[in-house]
């Protein structure tokens, strides 16, 4: 039923291409940021939830 509505839309084939062209640059940018991130920063961020739990137990 839903696919019948999509078949009636003209130019529906361009929507997957547009989403692909949006996703690929976004993925590359996020990957580039993740690779360039300093190890100290990622270690600090990974310990934050544990540090909050340990600090709340001390109070």
C-alpha distance matrix in Angstrom:
0.0 3.8 5.5 5.3 7.0 9.2 10.3 11.5 13.8 17.2 18.9 16.1 18.2 21.0 19.5 19.9 23.4 24.3 23.4 25.4 28.3 28.4 28.2 30.9 33.7 32.9 33.1 36.4 37.9 37.2 38.6 41.6 42.3 42.0 44.4 46.9 47.0 50.4 50.8 52.8 50.0 47.4 49.9 50.6 46.9 46.3 49.3 48.3 46.4 49.3 51.9 50.4 50.4 54.0 55.2 53.7 55.6 58.9 58.7
3.8 0.0 3.8 5.4 5.4 6.6 8.9 10.4 11.6 15.1 16.5 13.4 15.6 18.1 16.1 16.7 20.2 20.9 19.9 22.1 24.9 24.7 24.7 27.5 30.1 29.3 29.7 32.9 34.3 33.7 35.2 38.2 38.8 38.7 41.1 43.5 43.6 47.0 47.5 49.5 46.6 44.1 46.8 47.4 43.7 43.3 46.3 45.3 43.5 46.5 49.0 47.5 47.8 51.3 52.4 51.0 53.1 56.2 56.0
5.5 3.8 0.0 3.8 5.4 5.0 6.2 8.8 10.3 13.3 14.3 11.2 12.9 15.9 14.5 14.7 18.1 19.4 18.7 20.4 23.3 23.7 23.6 26.1 29.0 28.5 28.8 31.8 33.5 33.2 34.4 37.3 38.3 38.2 40.3 42.8 43.2 46.7 47.3 49.5 46.8 44.2 47.0 47.8 44.3 43.8 47.0 46.2 44.6 47.5 50.1 48.9 49.2 52.6 53.8 52.7 54.7 57.8 57.8
5.3 5.4 3.8 0.0 3.8 5.4 5.1 6.6 9.2 12.3 14.3 11.9 14.1 17.1 16.3 17.1 20.2 21.3 21.2 23.1 25.7 26.2 26.5 29.0 31.6 31.4 31.9 34.8 36.5 36.3 37.6 40.4 41.4 41.5 43.6 46.0 46.5 50.0 50.8 52.9 50.1 47.7 50.5 51.3 47.7 47.3 50.5 49.6 48.1 51.0 53.5 52.2 52.5 56.1 57.1 55.9 58.0 61.1 61.0
7.0 5.4 5.4 3.8 0.0 3.8 5.5 5.4 6.9 10.6 12.7 10.5 13.4 15.8 14.6 16.1 19.2 19.6 19.6 22.0 24.3 24.4 25.1 27.9 30.2 29.8 30.7 33.6 34.9 34.8 36.5 39.1 39.9 40.2 42.6 44.7 45.1 48.7 49.6 51.6 48.6 46.4 49.3 49.8 46.2 46.1 49.2 48.1 46.7 49.8 52.1 50.6 51.2 54.7 55.5 54.4 56.6 59.6 59.3
9.2 6.6 5.0 5.4 3.8 0.0 3.8 5.4 5.5 8.7 9.9 7.1 9.8 12.2 11.1 12.4 15.4 16.2 16.2 18.4 20.7 21.1 21.8 24.3 26.7 26.5 27.4 30.2 31.7 31.8 33.3 35.8 36.8 37.2 39.4 41.6 42.1 45.7 46.7 48.9 46.0 43.8 46.8 47.4 43.9 43.8 47.1 46.1 44.9 48.0 50.3 49.0 49.7 53.1 54.0 53.1 55.3 58.2 58.1
10.3 8.9 6.2 5.1 5.5 3.8 0.0 3.8 5.6 7.7 9.4 7.5 9.5 12.6 12.6 13.8 16.3 17.6 18.1 19.9 22.0 23.0 23.8 26.0 28.5 28.7 29.5 32.0 33.7 34.1 35.3 37.8 39.1 39.5 41.4 43.7 44.5 48.1 49.1 51.5 48.7 46.4 49.5 50.3 46.8 46.7 50.1 49.3 48.1 51.1 53.5 52.3 53.0 56.4 57.4 56.5 58.7 61.6 61.6
11.5 10.4 8.8 6.6 5.4 5.4 3.8 0.0 3.8 6.3 9.3 8.5 11.4 13.8 13.9 15.9 18.2 18.9 19.8 22.0 23.7 24.5 25.7 28.0 30.2 30.4 31.6 34.0 35.5 36.0 37.5 39.8 40.9 41.6 43.6 45.7 46.4 50.1 51.3 53.5 50.6 48.5 51.6 52.3 48.7 48.8 52.1 51.1 50.0 53.2 55.3 54.0 54.8 58.3 59.0 58.1 60.4 63.3 63.1
13.8 11.6 10.3 9.2 6.9 5.5 5.6 3.8 0.0 3.8 6.4 5.8 9.3 10.9 10.9 13.5 15.4 15.7 16.9 19.3 20.6 21.3 22.9 25.2 27.1 27.3 28.8 31.2 32.4 33.1 34.8 36.9 38.0 38.9 40.9 42.8 43.6 47.3 48.7 50.8 47.8 45.9 49.2 49.7 46.2 46.5 49.8 48.7 47.8 51.1 53.1 51.8 52.8 56.2 56.8 56.0 58.5 61.3 61.0
17.2 15.1 13.3 12.3 10.6 8.7 7.7 6.3 3.8 0.0 3.8 5.6 8.3 9.4 10.7 13.4 14.5 14.9 16.9 18.9 19.8 20.9 22.9 24.8 26.5 27.2 28.8 30.8 32.1 33.2 34.8 36.6 37.9 39.1 40.9 42.6 43.7 47.5 49.1 51.3 48.4 46.6 50.0 50.6 47.2 47.7 51.1 50.1 49.4 52.7 54.6 53.5 54.7 58.0 58.6 58.0 60.5 63.1 62.9
18.9 16.5 14.3 14.3 12.7 9.9 9.4 9.3 6.4 3.8 0.0 3.8 5.4 5.8 7.8 10.5 11.0 11.5 13.8 15.6 16.2 17.7 19.7 21.3 23.0 24.0 25.6 27.4 28.8 30.1 31.5 33.2 34.7 35.9 37.6 39.3 40.6 44.3 46.0 48.3 45.5 43.8 47.2 48.0 44.7 45.2 48.7 47.8 47.3 50.6 52.4 51.5 52.8 56.0 56.6 56.2 58.8 61.3 61.3
16.1 13.4 11.2 11.9 10.5 7.1 7.5 8.5 5.8 5.6 3.8 0.0 3.8 5.4 5.7 8.0 9.7 10.5 11.9 13.8 15.2 16.4 17.8 19.8 21.9 22.5 23.7 25.9 27.4 28.2 29.7 31.7 33.1 34.0 35.8 37.7 38.8 42.5 43.9 46.2 43.4 41.5 44.8 45.6 42.2 42.5 46.0 45.2 44.5 47.7 49.7 48.7 49.9 53.1 53.8 53.4 55.8 58.4 58.4
18.2 15.6 12.9 14.1 13.4 9.8 9.5 11.4 9.3 8.3 5.4 3.8 0.0 3.8 5.6 6.3 7.3 9.3 10.9 11.8 13.3 15.2 16.4 17.8 20.1 21.2 22.0 23.9 25.9 26.9 27.9 29.9 31.7 32.5 34.0 36.0 37.4 41.1 42.4 45.0 42.4 40.4 43.7 44.8 41.5 41.7 45.3 44.8 44.2 47.3 49.3 48.7 49.8 52.9 53.8 53.6 55.9 58.5 58.7
21.0 18.1 15.9 17.1 15.8 12.2 12.6 13.8 10.9 9.4 5.8 5.4 3.8 0.0 3.8 5.6 5.2 6.2 8.7 9.9 10.5 12.4 14.2 15.6 17.4 18.7 20.0 21.7 23.3 24.6 25.9 27.6 29.2 30.4 31.9 33.7 35.1 38.9 40.5 43.0 40.3 38.5 42.0 42.9 39.7 40.2 43.8 43.2 42.9 46.0 47.9 47.3 48.7 51.7 52.4 52.3 54.8 57.2 57.4
19.5 16.1 14.5 16.3 14.6 11.1 12.6 13.9 10.9 10.7 7.8 5.7 5.6 3.8 0.0 3.8 5.4 5.1 6.2 8.6 9.9 10.6 12.2 14.4 16.3 16.7 18.2 20.3 21.7 22.6 24.1 26.1 27.4 28.4 30.3 32.1 33.1 36.9 38.4 40.7 37.9 36.1 39.5 40.2 36.9 37.4 40.9 40.1 39.7 42.9 44.7 44.0 45.3 48.4 49.1 48.9 51.4 53.8 53.9
19.9 16.7 14.7 17.1 16.1 12.4 13.8 15.9 13.5 13.4 10.5 8.0 6.3 5.6 3.8 0.0 3.8 5.5 5.1 6.1 8.6 9.9 10.4 12.2 14.8 15.4 16.0 18.3 20.2 20.8 21.9 24.2 25.7 26.4 28.0 30.2 31.3 35.0 36.3 38.8 36.2 34.1 37.4 38.5 35.3 35.4 39.0 38.5 38.1 41.1 43.1 42.6 43.8 46.8 47.7 47.6 50.0 52.5 52.8
23.4 20.2 18.1 20.2 19.2 15.4 16.3 18.2 15.4 14.5 11.0 9.7 7.3 5.2 5.4 3.8 0.0 3.8 5.4 5.0 6.1 8.6 9.8 10.7 12.9 14.4 15.2 16.8 18.8 20.1 21.0 22.8 24.7 25.7 27.0 28.9 30.5 34.2 35.7 38.4 35.9 34.0 37.5 38.6 35.6 36.0 39.7 39.3 39.2 42.2 44.0 43.7 45.1 48.0 48.8 49.0 51.4 53.7 54.1
24.3 20.9 19.4 21.3 19.6 16.2 17.6 18.9 15.7 14.9 11.5 10.5 9.3 6.2 5.1 5.5 3.8 0.0 3.8 5.4 5.1 6.3 8.6 10.2 11.6 12.6 14.4 16.0 17.3 18.7 20.3 21.8 23.3 24.7 26.3 27.8 29.2 32.9 34.7 37.1 34.3 32.8 36.3 37.2 34.1 34.8 38.4 37.7 37.7 40.9 42.5 42.0 43.7 46.5 47.1 47.3 49.8 52.1 52.3
23.4 19.9 18.7 21.2 19.6 16.2 18.1 19.8 16.9 16.9 13.8 11.9 10.9 8.7 6.2 5.1 5.4 3.8 0.0 3.8 5.5 5.1 6.0 8.7 10.6 10.6 12.0 14.4 15.7 16.4 18.0 20.0 21.2 22.2 24.1 25.9 26.9 30.7 32.2 34.5 31.7 30.0 33.4 34.2 31.1 31.6 35.2 34.5 34.3 37.5 39.2 38.7 40.2 43.1 43.8 43.9 46.4 48.7 49.0
25.4 22.1 20.4 23.1 22.0 18.4 19.9 22.0 19.3 18.9 15.6 13.8 11.8 9.9 8.6 6.1 5.0 5.4 3.8 0.0 3.8 5.4 5.0 6.1 8.9 9.9 10.3 12.2 14.3 15.3 16.1 18.2 20.0 20.8 22.2 24.3 25.7 29.4 30.8 33.4 31.0 29.1 32.5 33.7 30.7 31.1 34.8 34.5 34.5 37.4 39.3 39.1 40.6 43.3 44.2 44.5 46.9 49.1 49.7
28.3 24.9 23.3 25.7 24.3 20.7 22.0 23.7 20.6 19.8 16.2 15.2 13.3 10.5 9.9 8.6 6.1 5.1 5.5 3.8 0.0 3.8 5.6 5.7 6.9 8.9 10.3 11.3 12.9 14.8 15.9 17.1 19.0 20.5 21.7 23.3 25.0 28.7 30.6 33.1 30.6 29.2 32.7 33.8 31.0 31.7 35.4 35.1 35.4 38.4 40.0 39.9 41.6 44.2 44.9 45.4 47.9 49.9 50.4
28.4 24.7 23.7 26.2 24.4 21.1 23.0 24.5 21.3 20.9 17.7 16.4 15.2 12.4 10.6 9.9 8.6 6.3 5.1 5.4 3.8 0.0 3.8 5.8 6.1 6.5 8.8 10.5 11.2 12.6 14.5 15.9 17.1 18.7 20.5 21.8 23.0 26.8 28.7 31.0 28.2 26.8 30.5 31.2 28.2 29.2 32.8 32.1 32.5 35.6 37.0 36.7 38.6 41.3 41.8 42.2 44.8 46.8 47.2
28.2 24.7 23.6 26.5 25.1 21.8 23.8 25.7 22.9 22.9 19.7 17.8 16.4 14.2 12.2 10.4 9.8 8.6 6.0 5.0 5.6 3.8 0.0 3.8 5.7 5.1 6.0 8.6 10.0 10.5 12.0 14.1 15.4 16.3 18.1 20.0 21.0 24.8 26.3 28.7 26.1 24.3 27.8 28.9 25.9 26.4 30.1 29.7 30.0 32.9 34.6 34.5 36.1 38.8 39.5 40.0 42.4 44.5 45.1
30.9 27.5 26.1 29.0 27.9 24.3 26.0 28.0 25.2 24.8 21.3 19.8 17.8 15.6 14.4 12.2 10.7 10.2 8.7 6.1 5.7 5.8 3.8 0.0 3.8 5.4 5.1 6.2 8.6 10.0 10.5 12.2 14.3 15.3 16.4 18.3 20.0 23.7 25.3 28.0 25.8 24.1 27.6 29.0 26.3 26.9 30.6 30.6 31.2 33.9 35.5 35.8 37.5 39.8 40.7 41.5 43.8 45.8 46.6
33.7 30.1 29.0 31.6 30.2 26.7 28.5 30.2 27.1 26.5 23.0 21.9 20.1 17.4 16.3 14.8 12.9 11.6 10.6 8.9 6.9 6.1 5.7 3.8 0.0 3.8 5.4 5.1 6.1 8.6 9.8 10.4 12.3 14.1 15.2 16.4 18.3 22.0 24.1 26.6 24.2 23.1 26.8 27.8 25.3 26.4 30.0 29.8 30.8 33.6 34.8 35.1 37.1 39.4 40.0 40.9 43.4 45.1 45.8
32.9 29.3 28.5 31.4 29.8 26.5 28.7 30.4 27.3 27.2 24.0 22.5 21.2 18.7 16.7 15.4 14.4 12.6 10.6 9.9 8.9 6.5 5.1 5.4 3.8 0.0 3.8 5.5 5.2 6.2 8.5 9.9 10.7 12.3 14.3 15.5 16.6 20.4 22.3 24.6 21.9 20.6 24.3 25.1 22.3 23.4 27.0 26.6 27.4 30.3 31.5 31.6 33.7 36.0 36.6 37.4 39.9 41.7 42.3
33.1 29.7 28.8 31.9 30.7 27.4 29.5 31.6 28.8 28.8 25.6 23.7 22.0 20.0 18.2 16.0 15.2 14.4 12.0 10.3 10.3 8.8 6.0 5.1 5.4 3.8 0.0 3.8 5.5 5.2 6.0 8.5 9.9 10.5 12.1 14.2 15.4 19.1 20.5 23.1 20.8 19.0 22.5 23.8 21.2 21.8 25.5 25.6 26.2 28.9 30.4 30.8 32.6 34.9 35.7 36.7 38.9 40.8 41.7
36.4 32.9 31.8 34.8 33.6 30.2 32.0 34.0 31.2 30.8 27.4 25.9 23.9 21.7 20.3 18.3 16.8 16.0 14.4 12.2 11.3 10.5 8.6 6.2 5.1 5.5 3.8 0.0 3.8 5.5 5.1 6.0 8.6 9.8 10.5 12.2 14.2 17.8 19.6 22.5 20.5 19.1 22.6 24.1 22.0 22.7 26.4 26.7 27.9 30.3 31.6 32.3 34.3 36.3 37.1 38.3 40.6 42.2 43.2
37.9 34.3 33.5 36.5 34.9 31.7 33.7 35.5 32.4 32.1 28.8 27.4 25.9 23.3 21.7 20.2 18.8 17.3 15.7 14.3 12.9 11.2 10.0 8.6 6.1 5.2 5.5 3.8 0.0 3.8 5.4 5.1 6.2 8.6 9.9 10.7 12.2 16.0 18.3 20.7 18.3 17.5 21.2 22.2 20.0 21.4 24.9 24.8 26.3 28.9 29.8 30.4 32.7 34.6 35.1 36.4 38.9 40.3 41.1
37.2 33.7 33.2 36.3 34.8 31.8 34.1 36.0 33.1 33.2 30.1 28.2 26.9 24.6 22.6 20.8 20.1 18.7 16.4 15.3 14.8 12.6 10.5 10.0 8.6 6.2 5.2 5.5 3.8 0.0 3.8 5.4 5.1 6.1 8.6 10.0 10.5 14.3 16.1 18.4 15.9 14.5 18.2 19.3 16.8 17.9 21.5 21.5 22.7 25.3 26.4 27.0 29.1 31.1 31.8 33.0 35.4 36.9 37.8
38.6 35.2 34.4 37.6 36.5 33.3 35.3 37.5 34.8 34.8 31.5 29.7 27.9 25.9 24.1 21.9 21.0 20.3 18.0 16.1 15.9 14.5 12.0 10.5 9.8 8.5 6.0 5.1 5.4 3.8 0.0 3.8 5.5 5.1 6.1 8.6 10.0 13.5 14.9 17.8 16.0 14.2 17.7 19.4 17.4 18.0 21.7 22.3 23.6 25.8 27.1 28.1 30.0 31.7 32.7 34.2 36.2 37.8 39.0
41.6 38.2 37.3 40.4 39.1 35.8 37.8 39.8 36.9 36.6 33.2 31.7 29.9 27.6 26.1 24.2 22.8 21.8 20.0 18.2 17.1 15.9 14.1 12.2 10.4 9.9 8.5 6.0 5.1 5.4 3.8 0.0 3.8 5.5 5.2 6.2 8.6 12.1 14.2 17.1 15.4 14.5 18.1 19.6 18.1 19.2 22.7 23.3 25.1 27.2 28.0 29.3 31.4 32.9 33.6 35.4 37.6 38.8 40.0
42.3 38.8 38.3 41.4 39.9 36.8 39.1 40.9 38.0 37.9 34.7 33.1 31.7 29.2 27.4 25.7 24.7 23.3 21.2 20.0 19.0 17.1 15.4 14.3 12.3 10.7 9.9 8.6 6.2 5.1 5.5 3.8 0.0 3.8 5.5 5.2 6.1 9.8 12.3 14.5 12.3 11.8 15.5 16.5 15.0 16.5 19.8 20.1 22.1 24.3 24.9 26.0 28.4 29.9 30.3 32.1 34.5 35.5 36.6
42.0 38.7 38.2 41.5 40.2 37.2 39.5 41.6 38.9 39.1 35.9 34.0 32.5 30.4 28.4 26.4 25.7 24.7 22.2 20.8 20.5 18.7 16.3 15.3 14.1 12.3 10.5 9.8 8.6 6.1 5.1 5.5 3.8 0.0 3.8 5.6 5.3 8.7 10.1 12.8 10.9 9.3 12.9 14.5 12.9 13.8 17.3 18.0 19.8 21.7 22.7 24.0 26.1 27.5 28.4 30.2 32.2 33.5 34.8
44.4 41.1 40.3 43.6 42.6 39.4 41.4 43.6 40.9 40.9 37.6 35.8 34.0 31.9 30.3 28.0 27.0 26.3 24.1 22.2 21.7 20.5 18.1 16.4 15.2 14.3 12.1 10.5 9.9 8.6 6.1 5.2 5.5 3.8 0.0 3.8 5.6 8.3 9.6 12.9 12.0 10.8 13.9 16.1 15.2 15.8 19.1 20.4 22.4 23.9 24.8 26.6 28.5 29.6 30.6 32.7 34.5 35.6 37.2
46.9 43.5 42.8 46.0 44.7 41.6 43.7 45.7 42.8 42.6 39.3 37.7 36.0 33.7 32.1 30.2 28.9 27.8 25.9 24.3 23.3 21.8 20.0 18.3 16.4 15.5 14.2 12.2 10.7 10.0 8.6 6.2 5.2 5.6 3.8 0.0 3.8 6.4 9.0 11.7 10.8 10.8 14.0 15.5 15.1 16.5 19.4 20.4 22.9 24.5 24.8 26.6 29.0 29.8 30.4 32.7 34.7 35.4 36.9
47.0 43.6 43.2 46.5 45.1 42.1 44.5 46.4 43.6 43.7 40.6 38.8 37.4 35.1 33.1 31.3 30.5 29.2 26.9 25.7 25.0 23.0 21.0 20.0 18.3 16.6 15.4 14.2 12.2 10.5 10.0 8.6 6.1 5.3 5.6 3.8 0.0 3.8 6.5 8.6 7.1 7.3 10.6 11.8 11.4 13.0 15.8 16.7 19.3 20.9 21.0 22.8 25.3 26.1 26.6 28.9 31.0 31.6 33.1
50.4 47.0 46.7 50.0 48.7 45.7 48.1 50.1 47.3 47.5 44.3 42.5 41.1 38.9 36.9 35.0 34.2 32.9 30.7 29.4 28.7 26.8 24.8 23.7 22.0 20.4 19.1 17.8 16.0 14.3 13.5 12.1 9.8 8.7 8.3 6.4 3.8 0.0 3.8 5.5 5.4 6.6 8.8 10.1 11.0 12.6 14.6 15.9 18.9 19.9 19.7 22.0 24.4 24.7 25.2 27.9 29.7 30.0 31.7
50.8 47.5 47.3 50.8 49.6 46.7 49.1 51.3 48.7 49.1 46.0 43.9 42.4 40.5 38.4 36.3 35.7 34.7 32.2 30.8 30.6 28.7 26.3 25.3 24.1 22.3 20.5 19.6 18.3 16.1 14.9 14.2 12.3 10.1 9.6 9.0 6.5 3.8 0.0 3.8 5.4 5.2 6.1 8.6 9.9 10.5 12.4 14.5 17.3 17.7 17.8 20.4 22.5 22.5 23.5 26.3 27.7 28.1 30.2
52.8 49.5 49.5 52.9 51.6 48.9 51.5 53.5 50.8 51.3 48.3 46.2 45.0 43.0 40.7 38.8 38.4 37.1 34.5 33.4 33.1 31.0 28.7 28.0 26.6 24.6 23.1 22.5 20.7 18.4 17.8 17.1 14.5 12.8 12.9 11.7 8.6 5.5 3.8 0.0 3.8 5.5 5.1 6.1 8.6 9.9 10.7 12.5 15.8 16.0 15.4 18.1 20.5 20.1 20.8 23.7 25.2 25.3 27.3
50.0 46.6 46.8 50.1 48.6 46.0 48.7 50.6 47.8 48.4 45.5 43.4 42.4 40.3 37.9 36.2 35.9 34.3 31.7 31.0 30.6 28.2 26.1 25.8 24.2 21.9 20.8 20.5 18.3 15.9 16.0 15.4 12.3 10.9 12.0 10.8 7.1 5.4 5.4 3.8 0.0 3.8 5.4 5.1 6.1 8.5 10.0 10.8 14.1 15.2 14.6 16.7 19.4 19.7 20.0 22.6 24.6 24.9 26.4
47.4 44.1 44.2 47.7 46.4 43.8 46.4 48.5 45.9 46.6 43.8 41.5 40.4 38.5 36.1 34.1 34.0 32.8 30.0 29.1 29.2 26.8 24.3 24.1 23.1 20.6 19.0 19.1 17.5 14.5 14.2 14.5 11.8 9.3 10.8 10.8 7.3 6.6 5.2 5.5 3.8 0.0 3.8 5.4 5.1 6.0 8.6 10.0 12.6 13.7 14.1 16.2 18.4 19.0 20.0 22.3 24.0 24.9 26.6
49.9 46.8 47.0 50.5 49.3 46.8 49.5 51.6 49.2 50.0 47.2 44.8 43.7 42.0 39.5 37.4 37.5 36.3 33.4 32.5 32.7 30.5 27.8 27.6 26.8 24.3 22.5 22.6 21.2 18.2 17.7 18.1 15.5 12.9 13.9 14.0 10.6 8.8 6.1 5.1 5.4 3.8 0.0 3.8 5.5 5.1 6.3 8.8 11.5 11.6 11.9 14.6 16.4 16.5 17.7 20.4 21.7 22.3 24.5
50.6 47.4 47.8 51.3 49.8 47.4 50.3 52.3 49.7 50.6 48.0 45.6 44.8 42.9 40.2 38.5 38.6 37.2 34.2 33.7 33.8 31.2 28.9 29.0 27.8 25.1 23.8 24.1 22.2 19.3 19.4 19.6 16.5 14.5 16.1 15.5 11.8 10.1 8.6 6.1 5.1 5.4 3.8 0.0 3.8 5.5 5.3 6.4 9.9 10.4 9.6 12.1 14.6 14.6 15.2 17.9 19.6 20.0 21.8
46.9 43.7 44.3 47.7 46.2 43.9 46.8 48.7 46.2 47.2 44.7 42.2 41.5 39.7 36.9 35.3 35.6 34.1 31.1 30.7 31.0 28.2 25.9 26.3 25.3 22.3 21.2 22.0 20.0 16.8 17.4 18.1 15.0 12.9 15.2 15.1 11.4 11.0 9.9 8.6 6.1 5.1 5.5 3.8 0.0 3.8 5.4 5.3 8.1 9.9 9.9 11.5 13.9 15.0 15.5 17.6 19.7 20.6 22.0
46.3 43.3 43.8 47.3 46.1 43.8 46.7 48.8 46.5 47.7 45.2 42.5 41.7 40.2 37.4 35.4 36.0 34.8 31.6 31.1 31.7 29.2 26.4 26.9 26.4 23.4 21.8 22.7 21.4 17.9 18.0 19.2 16.5 13.8 15.8 16.5 13.0 12.6 10.5 9.9 8.5 6.0 5.1 5.5 3.8 0.0 3.8 5.7 7.1 8.1 9.5 11.4 12.9 13.9 15.4 17.3 18.8 20.2 22.0
49.3 46.3 47.0 50.5 49.2 47.1 50.1 52.1 49.8 51.1 48.7 46.0 45.3 43.8 40.9 39.0 39.7 38.4 35.2 34.8 35.4 32.8 30.1 30.6 30.0 27.0 25.5 26.4 24.9 21.5 21.7 22.7 19.8 17.3 19.1 19.4 15.8 14.6 12.4 10.7 10.0 8.6 6.3 5.3 5.4 3.8 0.0 3.8 5.7 5.3 6.0 8.7 10.1 10.5 12.1 14.3 15.6 16.7 18.7
48.3 45.3 46.2 49.6 48.1 46.1 49.3 51.1 48.7 50.1 47.8 45.2 44.8 43.2 40.1 38.5 39.3 37.7 34.5 34.5 35.1 32.1 29.7 30.6 29.8 26.6 25.6 26.7 24.8 21.5 22.3 23.3 20.1 18.0 20.4 20.4 16.7 15.9 14.5 12.5 10.8 10.0 8.8 6.4 5.3 5.7 3.8 0.0 3.8 5.4 5.0 6.2 8.7 9.9 10.4 12.3 14.4 15.5 16.9
46.4 43.5 44.6 48.1 46.7 44.9 48.1 50.0 47.8 49.4 47.3 44.5 44.2 42.9 39.7 38.1 39.2 37.7 34.3 34.5 35.4 32.5 30.0 31.2 30.8 27.4 26.2 27.9 26.3 22.7 23.6 25.1 22.1 19.8 22.4 22.9 19.3 18.9 17.3 15.8 14.1 12.6 11.5 9.9 8.1 7.1 5.7 3.8 0.0 3.8 5.5 5.2 6.4 8.8 10.0 10.9 12.8 14.7 16.0
49.3 46.5 47.5 51.0 49.8 48.0 51.1 53.2 51.1 52.7 50.6 47.7 47.3 46.0 42.9 41.1 42.2 40.9 37.5 37.4 38.4 35.6 32.9 33.9 33.6 30.3 28.9 30.3 28.9 25.3 25.8 27.2 24.3 21.7 23.9 24.5 20.9 19.9 17.7 16.0 15.2 13.7 11.6 10.4 9.9 8.1 5.3 5.4 3.8 0.0 3.8 5.4 5.2 6.2 8.6 10.0 10.9 12.7 14.8
51.9 49.0 50.1 53.5 52.1 50.3 53.5 55.3 53.1 54.6 52.4 49.7 49.3 47.9 44.7 43.1 44.0 42.5 39.2 39.3 40.0 37.0 34.6 35.5 34.8 31.5 30.4 31.6 29.8 26.4 27.1 28.0 24.9 22.7 24.8 24.8 21.0 19.7 17.8 15.4 14.6 14.1 11.9 9.6 9.9 9.5 6.0 5.0 5.5 3.8 0.0 3.8 5.5 5.2 6.1 8.6 10.0 10.8 12.7
50.4 47.5 48.9 52.2 50.6 49.0 52.3 54.0 51.8 53.5 51.5 48.7 48.7 47.3 44.0 42.6 43.7 42.0 38.7 39.1 39.9 36.7 34.5 35.8 35.1 31.6 30.8 32.3 30.4 27.0 28.1 29.3 26.0 24.0 26.6 26.6 22.8 22.0 20.4 18.1 16.7 16.2 14.6 12.1 11.5 11.4 8.7 6.2 5.2 5.4 3.8 0.0 3.8 5.5 5.1 6.2 8.7 10.1 11.0
50.4 47.8 49.2 52.5 51.2 49.7 53.0 54.8 52.8 54.7 52.8 49.9 49.8 48.7 45.3 43.8 45.1 43.7 40.2 40.6 41.6 38.6 36.1 37.5 37.1 33.7 32.6 34.3 32.7 29.1 30.0 31.4 28.4 26.1 28.5 29.0 25.3 24.4 22.5 20.5 19.4 18.4 16.4 14.6 13.9 12.9 10.1 8.7 6.4 5.2 5.5 3.8 0.0 3.8 5.5 5.2 6.4 8.9 10.4
54.0 51.3 52.6 56.1 54.7 53.1 56.4 58.3 56.2 58.0 56.0 53.1 52.9 51.7 48.4 46.8 48.0 46.5 43.1 43.3 44.2 41.3 38.8 39.8 39.4 36.0 34.9 36.3 34.6 31.1 31.7 32.9 29.9 27.5 29.6 29.8 26.1 24.7 22.5 20.1 19.7 19.0 16.5 14.6 15.0 13.9 10.5 9.9 8.8 6.2 5.2 5.5 3.8 0.0 3.8 5.5 5.2 6.6 9.1
55.2 52.4 53.8 57.1 55.5 54.0 57.4 59.0 56.8 58.6 56.6 53.8 53.8 52.4 49.1 47.7 48.8 47.1 43.8 44.2 44.9 41.8 39.5 40.7 40.0 36.6 35.7 37.1 35.1 31.8 32.7 33.6 30.3 28.4 30.6 30.4 26.6 25.2 23.5 20.8 20.0 20.0 17.7 15.2 15.5 15.4 12.1 10.4 10.0 8.6 6.1 5.1 5.5 3.8 0.0 3.8 5.4 5.3 6.7
53.7 51.0 52.7 55.9 54.4 53.1 56.5 58.1 56.0 58.0 56.2 53.4 53.6 52.3 48.9 47.6 49.0 47.3 43.9 44.5 45.4 42.2 40.0 41.5 40.9 37.4 36.7 38.3 36.4 33.0 34.2 35.4 32.1 30.2 32.7 32.7 28.9 27.9 26.3 23.7 22.6 22.3 20.4 17.9 17.6 17.3 14.3 12.3 10.9 10.0 8.6 6.2 5.2 5.5 3.8 0.0 3.8 5.4 5.4
55.6 53.1 54.7 58.0 56.6 55.3 58.7 60.4 58.5 60.5 58.8 55.8 55.9 54.8 51.4 50.0 51.4 49.8 46.4 46.9 47.9 44.8 42.4 43.8 43.4 39.9 38.9 40.6 38.9 35.4 36.2 37.6 34.5 32.2 34.5 34.7 31.0 29.7 27.7 25.2 24.6 24.0 21.7 19.6 19.7 18.8 15.6 14.4 12.8 10.9 10.0 8.7 6.4 5.2 5.4 3.8 0.0 3.8 5.5
58.9 56.2 57.8 61.1 59.6 58.2 61.6 63.3 61.3 63.1 61.3 58.4 58.5 57.2 53.8 52.5 53.7 52.1 48.7 49.1 49.9 46.8 44.5 45.8 45.1 41.7 40.8 42.2 40.3 36.9 37.8 38.8 35.5 33.5 35.6 35.4 31.6 30.0 28.1 25.3 24.9 24.9 22.3 20.0 20.6 20.2 16.7 15.5 14.7 12.7 10.8 10.1 8.9 6.6 5.3 5.4 3.8 0.0 3.8
58.7 56.0 57.8 61.0 59.3 58.1 61.6 63.1 61.0 62.9 61.3 58.4 58.7 57.4 53.9 52.8 54.1 52.3 49.0 49.7 50.4 47.2 45.1 46.6 45.8 42.3 41.7 43.2 41.1 37.8 39.0 40.0 36.6 34.8 37.2 36.9 33.1 31.7 30.2 27.3 26.4 26.6 24.5 21.8 22.0 22.0 18.7 16.9 16.0 14.8 12.7 11.0 10.4 9.1 6.7 5.4 5.5 3.8 0.0
